[in-house]
C-alpha cells in the first residue's frame, strides 16, 4: 500500500520502471527500492531491466507475475496472473537466457515461458501451458488435453504434513495420523523417524 503512494509522482509503475533504467548512483538505488517495494506488495517480480516495447495489459492486476531481467515483451501483450516469463541459467541448458515475446501475445493464467525462446506475433498461450521451444506467429499453445482416469478404490486426498508428528488437514484443523501403515510409508518416503 505504501508503494502505491510512492509511485504517484511518477504517474505509473511503468514510468518508475523506465526511470530505474535511465538513472544512476544513489537516485537509481532509491528508485529501484521503491520499484521493488511495489513488486513485493503485489507478490510479483518484474525485473526493472526487463524490456517492454509498450505497457502490457494485466487484466487481474500485477499479481504473482514473474518476469526475468533481459526478457523482451512486445507491444499490446496481455498477461494474466501467476505467469512466469523466466530465464534459464544452467550451464548445460540448450537455451540459456530470457524469452523474447512478439506483439499481441496473450498469456493465460499460470503459463510458464522459460529459456531463450522466441514467441512470434499474435500468439495465444493457454492457461498453465509450459513453453520451452520457439512458437511461430499466429499460433496457439495449450496444455495437454484433459484426461480423466477413473479409479474403483476411494482416493485418499488428504495432504499429510510433518509437524513433529504426521498430521493431515480436515474440517478446519490438523488431525494426527493414527494409521501406522500410513505413518510408515510417510517416514520411508521422507526419511523421518
Residue pairs with C-beta under 8 A, 6 or more apart in sequence:
1 41
2 37
2 41
3 34
3 37
3 38
3 40
3 41
4 38
4 41
6 34
6 37
6 38
7 13
7 16
7 34
7 38
10 16
10 19
12 55
13 35
13 38
13 62
14 52
14 55
16 31
16 34
16 35
16 38
17 35
17 46
17 48
17 52
19 31
20 28
20 31
20 32
20 35
20 48
20 49
21 48
21 49
23 31
32 48
35 48
36 48
39 45
39 46
42 61
42 62
42 63
42 64
42 65
43 63
43 64
44 62
44 63
44 64
44 65
44 66
45 65
45 66
45 67
46 62
46 65
46 66
46 67
47 67
47 68
47 69
47 70
47 71
48 69
49 69
49 70
50 67
50 68
50 69
50 70
50 71
50 72
50 73
50 85
50 98
51 70
51 71
51 72
51 73
52 73
53 72
53 73
53 74
53 75
53 103
54 74
54 75
54 76
56 73
56 76
56 77
56 78
56 79
57 76
57 77
57 78
57 79
58 65
58 78
58 79
58 80
58 81
59 78
59 80
60 80
60 81
60 109
61 81
63 81
63 82
64 81
64 82
65 79
65 81
65 82
65 83
65 84
66 83
66 84
66 85
66 86
67 73
67 84
67 85
67 86
68 85
68 86
68 87
68 98
68 99
69 87
69 98
70 87
70 97
70 98
71 85
71 86
71 87
71 98
71 99
71 100
71 101
72 98
72 99
72 100
72 101
73 79
73 85
73 101
73 105
74 101
74 102
74 103
74 104
74 105
74 121
75 103
75 104
76 103
76 104
77 101
77 103
77 104
77 105
77 106
77 107
78 105
78 106
78 107
79 85
79 107
80 107
80 108
80 109
80 110
80 111
80 127
81 109
81 110
82 109
82 110
83 107
83 109
83 110
83 111
83 112
83 113
84 111
84 112
84 113
84 114
85 98
85 99
85 101
85 107
85 113
86 98
86 99
86 112
86 113
86 114
86 115
87 96
87 97
87 98
87 114
87 115
87 116
88 95
88 96
88 97
88 114
88 115
88 116
89 96
90 96
93 115
94 115
95 115
95 116
95 117
95 132
96 115
96 116
97 115
97 116
98 115
98 116
99 113
99 114
99 115
99 116
99 117
99 118
99 119
99 131
100 116
100 117
100 118
100 119
101 113
101 119
101 123
102 118
102 119
102 120
102 121
102 122
102 123
102 137
103 121
103 122
104 121
104 122
104 123
105 119
105 121
105 122
105 123
105 124
105 125
106 123
106 124
106 125
107 113
107 125
108 124
108 125
108 126
108 127
108 128
108 129
109 127
109 128
110 127
110 128
111 125
111 126
111 127
111 128
111 129
111 130
111 131
112 129
112 130
112 131
113 119
113 125
113 131
113 132
114 130
114 131
114 132
115 132
117 131
117 132
117 133
117 134
117 135
118 134
118 135
119 125
119 131
119 134
119 135
120 134
120 135
120 136
120 137
120 138
120 139
121 137
121 138
122 137
122 138
123 135
123 137
123 138
123 139
123 140
123 141
124 139
124 140
124 141
125 131
125 135
125 140
125 141
126 140
126 141
126 142
126 143
127 143
128 143
129 141
129 142
129 143
130 143
131 141
135 141
158 168
158 169
158 170
159 168
159 169
160 166
160 167
160 168
160 177
160 182
160 186
161 167
161 168
161 169
161 174
162 186
162 190
162 192
163 174
165 176
165 177
166 176
166 177
166 182
166 183
166 186
166 187
167 174
167 175
167 176
167 177
168 174
168 175
168 177
169 175
177 183
177 186
186 192
187 193
